[in-house]
Amino acid sequence: MSRLTSIEHHKPKKKGTQIVFWGLVALMAVGLGGFGVTNFGGGLSTVGSVGDRDITTADYARALQQEMRVLGAQINQPVTMEMARAFGLDQQVRRRLVTQAALSNEADRVGLSVGDARVAEEITGSDSFHGPSGQFDRETYRLVLRQNNLSESEFENGLREDISRSLLQGAVGGGFVAPAALVDTLHAYIAERRSFSLLRVQEANLGAPLPEPTEDELQAWYEAHPADFTAPERKRITYAALLPQEVAPTLPVEEEALRRLYDQRLGEFVQPERRLVERLAFSTPEAAAEARARIDEGTSFETLVSERGLELIDIDMGDVTRDELGAAAEAVFALTEPGVAGPVETGLGPALFRVNGVIAAQETPFEAVRDDLLAEYQQDAAARAISGRRDQIDDLLAAGATLEELGTEAGMKIATVEYAPGLDSDIAGYEAFRTAADALQPDDFPETVQLNDGGLLAMRLDEVVPPQLKPFEEVRDEVAEAVRADALDKALAARAAEIATAAEEGTDLGSFGPVEDLGPMTRDGFVENVPDTLVTTAFGMEEGALRAIDGPGFAGVLRLDTVEPAAGDDEAARALKASLSAQIEQALSQDALALFSNSLMQEAGITLNDAAISAVQAQFQ
């Protein structure tokens, strides 16, 4: 079938026919256009073969291009050939094409193929080849193939082979049924639940306070754990900075400007008296009056709201002023404490108003907020002043000025700091500084860096300071803390073991401290602030058993109280078993296909052409 001369009507694609070849069709659908993969020079037309089946350079290039585009979409950047190799994409593509060639070779050997009608059904069912009418369009079909350097016969033969491979794979990997015994065993394991008790052993459980470590013990710990007390590699950076908080005090202050700023934000400083109000409207004055009478007799406001089929959130007006309440303002604001006002006639009809809170009028005079307004005004003025000096600083740097000269000629503050990710300093609090410092190299020329508060700085890398062991005297307190933490962990673990033994001999576990009831939970349960192994340990214990548990910063005693076998036949059990069956059958199918494909490749023999592979990959450099 070199042309689709018999296709006139759209035939819907059968569900479940998912074939590898549509990966290429997906590329066509987004209009990738021709890639130029038909000429690799020197007669290199194949990158390898399996038996009598060749893997063409064009197929390898298209498949590699597709994988690189998919990865590029995932990481949101173009993928180079070097990156593709680093991710192993080239090897993945070759393995897939070798597997496909092995299956095609076997399909040829056994005479497995499909007819023209089946190929036509797949083509007409693809949205990639639909025209404006929403149905298969021959001109669209030809155009898409031409854009991808494919002839109709080339594409149709490839599609036919892919369907044949799918049939072969279906015959090998289909029909597997998960063994019921395996499903039941896995279900019983996964769905089993356990309840247990936990005593967290604290320092208060120790019989005596921990002794203070000696100087020799501290020194020995320091020498045994040098990595804990070694300063990381650091960059010694000199920088020149203009920061708003340093420039602001030097700028003049206009009192009238502060007054104008206060007036512009008057709504923040002068707020009228308000009420927290809910409004329940009625259709008639009589209904509103009856509701008011019921409230006076003791019926709750919530009851009236519920009888109307409403929730309190439906009638909540929030905090409102007199002006916002209109005609109801007098009645509502007459209440000086929470209560119900009305009925009052409103635009929604007669209504009752419940006042839930009284918010007194607030007026903050200018003098009370002047200092805050001044700080904001100066910060903004300083940022503008710094921005106006940036051109001068850029010109000085372009002319070769040093950072020290910027201090003299541009009034910038000069300082030196040692920087590494995680080291605190005032200047390292700026994200822009950290970003620039991370990228700074010894030969870089200083450039201006804009800070998020309007400040400017330029920096120079003076020295890369290698990791250094801090002097013992400098880190003595840290050493003492580490020694004590280690001693405490060991003491708590020993005490937990003693308590577990005592509990096994009959002493009430609760006599040693508060006992937490945990569970029932499954094997993927989570308990806060315990070692990751605690739940796993609980599922390895016998009912009633006790076990001492310890880890960094934790010690405790665990007792398994009850074991609840997995439910046999409820809805959750049936759903879980169905999921397990599907996963097992998929795994069996995949294993069978892998064994079958490997066997085919070994019998037919694999040949790869390194020169052709390199030629294809060179197209992506």
PADRENGU-416427 format. One record per residue (C-alpha): residue in three letters; y, z, x. Coordinates in steps of 0.02 Angstrom, whole numbers, plus 50000, padded with zeros to 5 digits. Layout:
<atoms>
ALAYZX/...
</atoms>
This chain:
<atoms>
MET500005000050000/SER501454993850106/ARG502674992749957/LEU502795002449795/THR502684986949686/SER501784995849545/ILE502935010949526/GLU504075010349375/HIS504065027749296/HIS504325045149363/LYS502715055049378/PRO502925073949391/LYS502255081849549/LYS500775093249523/LYS501105111449558/GLY500125118349704/THR500175102149806/GLN501115108749955/ILE500905096950102/VAL501565097850277/PHE502315080450270/TRP503665086550151/GLY504445095550298/LEU505025078250350/VAL505575074450173/ALA506615090350174/LEU507525083750326/MET507865067450236/ALA508555076550085/VAL509975084050187/GLY510385067250264/LEU510035070450446/GLY510105051950484/GLY509235042850627/PHE508935052650785/GLY508505038450900/VAL506735043650942/THR505965026450955/ASN506375022351135/PHE505825033751276/GLY505625020051406/GLY504165015551515/GLY503015012151367/LEU502865030751325/SER502385029651142/THR501235044851128/VAL501335062751190/GLY499465065351173/SER497915062551069/VAL496455071450990/GLY494915060350986/ASP495485043550919/ARG497075050650843/ASP498715048350937/ILE500215060250926/THR501725048750938/THR503325052551030/ALA504265049550868/ASP503225062450773/TYR503465075150912/ALA505335072250919/ARG505555073650731/ALA504505089450720/LEU505425097250867/GLN507105092650793/GLN506635100550628/GLU506115117050708/MET507705117650812/ARG508775114750657/VAL507855128350560/LEU508105140750703/GLY509925135550719/ALA510205139450535/GLN509405156550558/ILE510455161650708/ASN512015152250649/GLN512245141950807/PRO511595125550878/VAL509955127150973/THR509825118851143/MET508195113051220/GLU508295127551342/MET508415139751197/ALA506995130751106/ARG505875133251259/ALA506385151551270/PHE505855153951089/GLY504255144051119/LEU504705131050987/ASP504075116451093/GLN502365124551112/GLN502275128950927/VAL502665110950879/ARG501355103950998/ARG500025115950934/ARG500405110950755/LEU500365092250792/VAL498735094150891/THR497955103350744/GLN498545089850623/ALA497865076150736/ALA496175085050746/LEU496085086050557/SER496605067850536/ASN495315062650665/GLU493965071750567/ALA494565064350402/ASP494395047050480/ARG492655051350545/VAL492005056650374/GLY492955042850283/LEU494095054350184/SER495645045850110/VAL496685044749951/GLY497185029849845/ASP498865021749813/ALA499105030749647/ARG499025047849729/VAL500295042749862/ALA501425035349729/GLU501345051449629/GLU501955061649777/ILE503375049649818/THR504035047849642/GLY503915066549616/SER505055070449763/ASP506875074349726/SER507305066649895/PHE507045049349822/HIS507865051749652/GLY509405041749607/PRO510885046149493/SER509755045349340/GLY508685059549407/GLN507155048549425/PHE506375038949568/ASP507535025449634/ARG506845012049749/GLU508505009049839/THR508715027649873/TYR506935027949940/ARG507265013550059/LEU508945020450115/VAL508255037750156/LEU506825030450256/ARG507985018650348/GLN509145033050394/ASN507655041850473/ASN507015026650570/LEU505475025150460/SER504755009750377/GLU503975011150204/SER502235007850271/GLU502495020550411/PHE503015034050289/GLU501695030150159/ASN500305030050289/GLY500925046750355/LEU500965053750180/ARG499225047250143/GLU498565055550301/ASP499415071850259/ILE498635072150086/SER496945068450164/ARG497175082850285/SER497625094050139/LEU496025089250050/LEU495025092950207/GLN495895109650230/GLY495625113850048/ALA493765110350065/VAL493635121550218/GLY494845135350172/GLY494645135749984/GLY493455145249874/PHE493445161649969/VAL493215177149862/ALA493675194349927/PRO492115205549933/ALA492275218649796/ALA491645232449911/LEU492995228450037/VAL494355228049904/ASP493755244749832/THR493675252750004/LEU495425247150051/HIS496105252449882/ALA495315269649898/TYR496065271450071/ILE497815265550025/ALA498005273849855/GLU497285290849899/ARG498585304749884/ARG498675321549967/SER499695337449945/PHE499995349250088/SER501025364250141/LEU502135365350293/LEU502795380450385/ARG504185375750505/VAL504075387450654/GLN505805392950710/GLU506465402850857/ALA506525418050742/ASN504615417150735/LEU504495420850921/GLY504015438450969/ALA505355439851103/PRO506925430351156/LEU506725416851286/PRO507115422451464/GLU508615414751550/PRO508075401551679/THR508325405751862/GLU509365395351981/ASP507775389252064/GLU507095383351896/LEU508715374351857/GLN508725365852026/ALA506905360652009/TRP507245352951838/TYR508765343751903/GLU507755336352046/ALA506295331751932/HIS507375322651803/PRO508695312951900/ALA508845299251767/ASP509505311951641/PHE510965316551754/THR511405299551828/ALA513055291551781/PRO512785273451725/GLU513505258551813/ARG515365258251779/LYS516825246551798/ARG518375253751879/ILE519765244751787/THR521625245051815/TYR522635240251661/ALA524445238051611/ALA524795242451430/LEU526185242651302/LEU525605254151162/PRO526565257151000/GLN526425276151012/GLU527275275551181/VAL528585262551136/ALA529035270150967/PRO529975285751031/THR531125274451132/LEU531715264650979/PRO533245269450875/VAL532955276750701/GLU533985270850552/GLU534075284350419/GLU534525271550286/ALA532965261650327/LEU531905277150300/ARG532775280050132/ARG532415262150080/LEU530585264350129/TYR530515280150022/ASP531285271249873/GLN530075256549891/ARG528605268649878/LEU529385280349751/GLY527845279049640/GLU526845288149773/PHE528065302749784/VAL528695304849606/GLN527355305649472/PRO527685310949290/GLU526655323549194/ARG524975316449142/ARG523485320849035/LEU521625316849057/VAL521245309648885/GLU519825302848777/ARG520225293548616/LEU519055292248466/ALA519715280148334/PHE519195279448150/SER519285265948017/THR520215276347886/PRO521365291547883/GLU520085300547776/ALA518705298347905/ALA519855304548044/ALA520375319647940/GLU518555323847900/ALA518115322948086/ARG519575334548128/ALA518975346947997/ARG517215346848071/ILE517925350348245/ASP518925364948175/GLU517305371448099/GLY516415370948267/THR515675353448283/SER515805347348462/PHE516825332048507/GLU515275325048596/THR514315325748432/LEU515615315248343/VAL515575302548484/SER513665301748482/GLU513625299348291/ARG514715284048314/GLY513435276548435/LEU514635278348580/GLU514615286148754/LEU516035296648823/ILE516385282948950/ASP516745271148804/ILE518215281548745/ASP518885287948911/MET520705283148942/GLY520835291649112/ASP522475300149161/VAL523925293749057/THR525805296749047/ARG526895298948892/ASP527445280848900/GLU525645274748902/LEU525185284548744/GLY526585278048633/ALA526625286348461/ALA525225298348509/ALA526205305448656/GLU527045319548559/ALA525415326648490/VAL524445324548651/PHE525785331748765/ALA526055346248647/LEU524395352948713/THR524665363448869/GLU522795365948898/PRO521195356348857/GLY520915353548671/VAL520925340748530/ALA522515333148456/GLY522715322648299/PRO522305313248194/VAL523705301948253/GLU524035284248194/THR523775271448335/GLY523615252748354/LEU521725255048335/GLY521915265448177/PRO521945284348155/ALA521215293148307/LEU520795310048380/PHE521285313348561/ARG520355325748670/VAL521355332148819/ASN520195336848962/GLY521515341349091/VAL523365343649116/ILE524145336249273/ALA525875343149304/ALA527295331949358/GLN527415330149546/GLU528965325749644/THR528935325349833/PRO530705324849901/PHE531225313150041/GLU531405327550163/ALA529575332650139/VAL528905315550187/ARG530255310150310/ASP529195313450463/ASP527735303250394/LEU528885288950347/LEU529685289950519/ALA527995288350605/GLU527545273150500/TYR529255265350526/GLN529205267950713/GLN527415261350726/ASP527905245450635/ALA529525243550734/ALA528585246350898/ALA527285233050855/ARG528685220650819/ALA529585225050980/ILE527985222951082/SER527635206250999/GLY529365200451051/ARG528995204451233/ARG527325195451243/ASP528065178851301/GLN528935187751445/ILE527305196151498/ASP526315179951485/ASP527625171151592/LEU527535184751725/LEU525635183651731/ALA525695164651739/ALA526875166151887/GLY525615177051978/ALA526345194351945/THR525175208951980/LEU524855222551854/GLU525925234251957/GLU527355221851946/LEU527145221551757/GLY527475240151761/THR529095237551855/GLU529735221751770/ALA529055223651593/GLY528985242451576/MET527115242951549/LYS526095258651582/ILE524895256751731/ALA523275266751731/THR521515265851801/VAL519955270251703/GLU518095269951735/TYR517265260651592/ALA515485258651532/PRO514835256751354/GLY514795274151278/LEU516025282151400/ASP517505289651308/SER519315286751355/ASP520905283951257/ILE521025265551300/ALA519165262751267/GLY519485267751087/TYR520175250251061/GLU518825237651016/ALA519835223651097/PHE519855233151262/ARG517965236051256/THR517635217651219/ALA518755211851361/ALA518085225051482/ASP516265220151447/ALA516675202051494/LEU517825206151641/GLN517295199051810/PRO517985202651986/ASP518855185752006/ASP519635185151832/PHE521525183451823/PRO522385196151709/GLU522765189651534/THR523615198151388/VAL522455206151260/GLN523105209751083/LEU522625226851014/ASN522345230150830/ASP523865241650816/GLY525045228650890/GLY524895234551070/LEU524645223251221/LEU523705225651383/ALA523125216051535/MET521725221851650/ARG520955219451821/LEU519215223851883/ASP519445233952043/GLU517645238852076/VAL515915239752000/VAL515315257552030/PRO513415258452044/PRO512405271851954/GLN512625288752038/LEU511725305252023/LYS513005318051966/PRO513185333552076/PHE512155348352016/GLU513705359251997/GLU514485346351881/VAL512985345551763/ARG512335363251779/ASP512655367151595/GLU511735351351541/VAL510265355951654/ALA510215373551582/GLU510225366551405/ALA508795354551447/VAL507765368351529/ARG508025379851380/ALA507575366051255/ASP505965362551351/ALA505515380951359/LEU505875382951173/ASP504785368051127/LYS503335375351226/ALA503575392751154/LEU503675386350974/ALA502125375450999/ALA501165390451066/ARG501765401350921/ALA501275387850795/ALA499505387850868/GLU499435406850852/ILE500015406150671/ALA498745392550628/THR497345403350701/ALA497945418650605/ALA498025408750443/GLU496265402250470/GLU495695420350487/GLY496445424950319/THR498285429450349/ASP499425422350215/LEU500385407650288/GLY501915412650186/SER502015429250277/PHE502695420050430/GLY504135411750338/PRO504595399350200/VAL503205386850161/GLU503665369550094/ASP502575361149962/LEU502445342650006/GLY501645328949906/PRO500675322349825/MET501005307249936/THR500105291950000/ARG499845287150181/ASP501545278750190/GLY502435294650132/PHE503945301450225/VAL504475319150269/GLU506175322450345/ASN506405330250517/VAL504575330750567/PRO503575320950698/ASP503055303550642/THR501235308850660/LEU501305322850531/VAL500795312750377/THR499475303350477/THR498785320050535/ALA498725326550356/PHE497665311650304/GLY496435315350443/MET496135333350391/GLU494845341450278/GLU495445349850118/GLY495985367750156/ALA496105364750344/LEU497595370650448/ARG498345361950598/ALA499735366250720/ILE500965351750737/ASP502255349950874/GLY503435337150946/PRO505165336151025/GLY506235349050937/PHE504895353350810/ALA503425364850786/GLY502515369150627/VAL500885373250540/LEU500155360850417/ARG498895365250282/LEU498045352050176/ASP497975358749998/THR497245345049889/VAL496535327549901/GLU496775316049751/PRO495625300849756/ALA496355284149709/ALA496445280749523/GLY495015269749470/ASP495605257749335/ASP497395260349280/GLU498725246849282/ALA499355251549456/ALA497595251249526/ARG497235234149453/ALA498875227249523/LEU498525234149697/LYS496745227549697/ALA497365210449645/SER498615210449788/LEU497295215949912/SER496095202549851/ALA497415189149874/GLN497825195050050/ILE495985195850100/GLU495615178550030/GLN497125171350120/ALA496575179450283/LEU494805172750263/SER495485155450225/GLN496625155550376/ASP495235161650490/ALA494055148150427/LEU495365134650452/ALA495745140950628/LEU493905141050677/PHE493645123950600/SER495175116450686/ASN494705123850855/SER492945116950838/LEU493615099550796/MET494785099750946/GLN493395105051064/GLU492215091551001/ALA493505077550998/GLY494425082351158/ILE496305084551183/THR497415074251297/LEU499265078151326/ASN500495067051418/ASP501715078251513/ALA502845063651559/ALA503035058451377/ILE503335076551322/SER504695078351453/ALA505465061751399/VAL505585067651219/GLN506325084451266/ALA507595075751378/GLN508325067851221/PHE508845085451165/GLN509725090751325/
</atoms>
